[in-house]
Amino acid sequence: MKQRICTLVCLSVMVCMLGMGTGWAKTVRIGLMCPLTGSWASEGQDMKQIVEMLVAQSNEAGGINGIQVDLVVEDDGGDPRQAALAATRLTTKDIAAVIGTYGSSVTEASQNIYAESDILQVATGSTAIRLTEKGLPLFMRTCPRDDEQGMVAAKTLDKLGFKKIAILHDNTSYAKGLADEAKALLKSEGKEIVFFDALTPGERDYNAILTKLKSSVPDVLFFTGYYPEAGMILRQKMDMGWNVPMLGGDATNNPDLVKIAGEKAAEGYMFLSPPVPGDLNTPEAKKFLTDYKAAYGKAPGSVWAVLAGDAYRVIAEAVAQTGATKSDKLAAYLKHDLKDFSGLTGKISFNDKGDRVGDLYRVYKVDAAGKFILQP
């Protein structure tokens, strides 16, 4: 009898210890989906380094409410099909939320996968309007959206005095959406759209479409695609002796643009974007940039990677304030209770759709040394 009682007591103690051990070993698992390979790999590598650094800082400070953070990273390759696979893998990793990704069409390929698994998704470089018009309650983003960018583009082109405008996109969700938005706004203001077409991303020779563009005799070329193609267009446009001004969307905000185009071809190129990392002036941003440079020897390449850092920080804030890891509770806090949070890229609040509130867009111009200069 004594042996039986002892056995029962021991079993009870073991169960209690296992239960407590589970509590002690518990971590907050946060996913990160980013393009570590492919044509956008420089963005993805910066995203990974930024979030890893911020997670390490959280853990060194004792974690979130005393609980350590475990970051789970998946490579989406900047490709919708690979993104769907990466998202599916992350849904099996017991994550409280996921950060990412860069590229609207890539994010769109993952949205329903996370939604069906009831996982909060905070996108970072995905600005297509329709992403937050679907009514997905657990989808949010730290970047602005393309209707805001379209308005800034129209105002900028008007301010610069351009009347005949060529618009070139690449048929991705982001680029086509921005092109359509800008076209509608410009036409409503009486501007003449002399060219509207798409190139095929990833090609090495754009001389054929540049020849068509040149024949339309535009005052300016507005390109709404990504930085690898923008760099190629700038270089090949210079090679053919065509010096028409060129304005780009926010996806061309990456220093690799200048590497691809060359400083001479890139000089004078303008683009719309939230502030580049060096122009971020909040106390949080300054500390972050100092820490990042100390850790990696240089500043982040673009603001899109920094927006991944903001995604981590708002998720961490939601977990800290609610004491929860359930996505519906985190999303509710971010949409209704988070007000003017001091982010790396400025004050952060979200509306009911999950869009970031506030005007972030600025105009930049590339100087002769290949630096991105904020315009007044």
N, C-alpha and C positions, 0 to 999 in steps of 0.2 A: 504493500500500500504506500509506504513511504517512498519507495522507488518510483511508483506511478505518479505521486504528487510532485516529486522532484522533476520527473520528466516533463510533466505538464507546465511546471513553473519555468523550466529551462526553455521549453518551446515558446512560452509566452514572452519571455525575455528576448529570445532570438527574433520573434516577430516584431516586437517593439524596436529592437535595435535595427532591424532591416528597414522598418518604417522610418526611423530617425535617420538611418544612413541614406535612405533615398532623399530625405529632405536636405541633409547635409550635401549630398552630391549633386543636387538639382542645379541646372544652369538655365539661363535664358538663351535659347538658340535663335539666332537671326540669320536669315539667308541673304546672300548677295549674288545676283545674276548680272554678269557683265561680259563684254567682249574681250577676253584675254588673248584671242587669236583672231585672224582675219584683218580686214582693212582698217578697222577701228580699234586695233589692239592697244594703241597708245592711250586711248581714253580708258579702256578697261583696266589696263595695268595701274593707271593713276587711281581709278576708283577703288581697286583692291587695296592699294597701299594706304589710301586715305582712311578707308573704313577699318582696316587692320590696325592702324595707328590709334584711331579713336577708341576702338574696342580695347586695345591694350591699356590705354589711359584710364578707361572706365574700370577695368579689372584691377589696375594698380591702386585705384582710389577706393577699392572695396567692392566694386561691382555695382549693380543696380539694386538698391534696397538690400545690400549685403549679398546679393546673388551674382555669381560670375556670368559673364557673357561668352557664349560660344558662337563664333562666326563660321557659317557653312557656305563655301563659295562654289559656284558652278559657272563654267564658261559657256556663253551663248553664241560665241563666234561671230556676233553681229549678223546672224542669219535667222530668219523666222523658224525654219524647220529645226535647227539646232536649239533654238530658244525653247521650243515646245518640249523637247526632250529634257533640257536642263530644268525647266519648270516642273516637269513630271517627277524628276529625281528629287527636287527640293521638297515636293509635297510629301515625300516619304521620310523626311528627316526631322520631323517633330519640331518645326520652326514656328515661332510666334508671329513672325512677319518676314517679308522679303523686301529687299532694296533692289530696284532696277527695273528697266535697264536703259541703255543708251540706244536711241533709234526707235521711232514710233511704230514702224511695222514690226520690229522685233518684240517690242513690248506687247503689241496687240496680239501677237501669236501666243503669248503666255497668259493674257488676262483671264480668259474663261477657265483655264486650268487652275489658277489660284482661286478664282471665285467659287468654283465647284468644290474646292477643298476648304473653303471658309478661311482663307489666309489673307491677311492684310498685305497689300502690295503698294509700296511707295516708289513710284517711278522718278527718274532723275533727269534724263535728257530726251524725254518723249513729249513733244509739244503739240502733236496733232489734236485738233479740236474734238474729234469724235471719241477719243479715248475716255473722256469724262461725260460724254453725252449719252452713254449706254445705260446709265443708271446703276452701275455696279457699286454697291455700298461699301466695299472694302478696297476700292481702288482710289489712290491719291497720287499727287506728284508735287515735287518741290520746285519744278521749273514752271515758267509761264506757258501759255498756250498760243497757238498760231494766229488767232484772231487779233490778239494784242500786238503780235509781231507784224501782222499785215497792216494794221493801222499805222504803226511807226514807219514801216517801209513806204507807205503811200505818202505820209507827211514828209519823209526825208527826200523822196524823189521830187516832190513838188517844191520843197525848199531849195533844192539844187537846180531847179528850173528846167528839168527834163520834160519834154512833151511827147516824144515818140519812144515807146518803151518795148523792149524785147524781154520776154519772160521764158526762162529755160528751167525745167525741173527734171526729175529722174523717175517719176512714177511711183516712188515710195509713198507710204501714208503721209509722212511728214512733208516731203517736198511738194507733192501734188496738192495737198491741203493748203499749204502756204501760198503756192502759185495761184490757186483758184481764189483764195481770199484776197490776195493783192490785186489780181485782175479785176475782180468785181468792184473793189474800192476805187481803183484807178480809173476805170471806165465811168463810174458814177461822178468822178471829178472832171470828166471831159478829156482825159488823157487818151492818146491813141496807142493801142496795143498792136504793134506791127508784126509781132512774132510770138507764138505760144506753142511750145512743143517740148518733147522730152528726149534726153539722151539715155544711153544704156550705161549704168554705173559699172565700173570695173574695167572698162576698155582703156587702151593705151593711145588711141588715135581718134581725136575729135575734129579733125580737119573738115570732114564732110559737113557736119552740122554747123561748124563755125562759118563755112562758106555760105550756107543757107542763111545763117544769121546776118552775116555781113551784107548780103543782098537785100535785106529788109531795111537797111539804112537806119538803124535805131540811134537815138541820142545816148542810150544807156542800155546795158544788159543787166537784168536782175536774175541772178541764179539762186534757186531755192534748195539745191541739193547739198551734198556733204563736201568736206574739205579735200579728200583725195581727188575728186573730179574737178573741183574749183581750181586746185593747183595746176592740174593738167591743162585746163582751159586757159588760164592766165599765161602759161608758158607757150602754148601753141598759138594763142592769139598774138603774142609778141613775135613769134617766129614768122607769122604770115604778114607782119607789118600792120596789124589792125589795132589801133590804140583807143578804141571806144572805151569809155569808163565802165566799170563793173561794180555792182553792189551785190553782196551775198547775204544769205540768211544766217541764223545763229549756228547752224551746223558746220559753218566754215571757220568758226572760232577755234582754231587749233594751230599751234606753231608749226606742225608738219605741213601746213599749207605753204609756208614760205620755203621749206625744204624742197617740196615738190616743184613749186613754180620757179624758185630762184628769186633772190632779192630784187633784181632788176625788173622782172616781170610782175612781181607782187607789189612793187611800189605804187602807191595811190589807190590800191584796192580798198574798198570800204565794206564793212559788214555790220549787221545788227546783232546785238548780243546783250545778255546780262553782263555786268562788269567782269572783266578778266580778273584772275586771282590777285594780280598786283595792285588793282584799284579797289579791292575790298578793304574798307576802312573801319569796320566795327572792332571793338576790343577783342571779341572772340576770334575774328578773322586774323587779326594781327598775331595773336598768340598761336593760332593754328598754323599760319605760314611759317613762323619762327620754328615751331616744333617739326613741321614737315621738312623744312630745309635742313634742320639738324639731323633728321632721321635718314633722308634720302639724297641730300646734297644739292637739291635744286627745288624750285617752286613747281607746283602742279602745272601741267601743260595748258589746261583750260578750265573754265568755270563749271563745265558739266560734271567733271569728276568731283569738284567741291560740293556740288548739289547732292552727290551721293553721301557725302559727309553730313550734310544737313538732314538727309533722309534718316540716317542712323541716329542723329541727335534728337529728332522729334519722336522717333520710335522709343528711344531710351527714356525720353521725358514722359511719354505716355505710360510706359511700364512703371516708372518711378512714382508718378502721381496717382495712378489707379491701383497699383499693386496687383495688376492683372496681366495675363499673357494671352487672354482670349481676344481674337481679332476684332469682334464686334465691339467690345468695350474699349479697345485701343482706338478704333476708328471713331467711335462716338466722342471720346475725349478730344481727339485731334480736330474734329469738325466743330465741336460746340464749346469746348473749354480752353483750348490752346489759343491765346490771343497775343499777338505781337511778340512771339518767342524770339529771343536774340539768336538768330542763326548766323552761320558763317557768311552768308550772302545777304544779310539784312533781316528785317523783321519778318516773321513767318506766322501767317494765319491761313486757315483753309475755309472754303465755303462748303455748302451742303453737297456739291457735286464732287468735292475732293480736289478742286483747283486751288492753287495758291492765290492769295489775294494781294493785289498791289502791282504797281508798274515797275518792271525791272529792266526794260530794254534801253540800251544806249547805242550810239553810233561810234564805230572805230574806223581808223584809217591806218594802213600800213605805210610806215616811213621808209626812207632809203636804206636803213639798216635792218629792215625786216621786223621792226618792233610795232606792236599794236598800240596806237595812240588814241586815247579817248577824245572825242570831238566835243566842242562846247555846244 
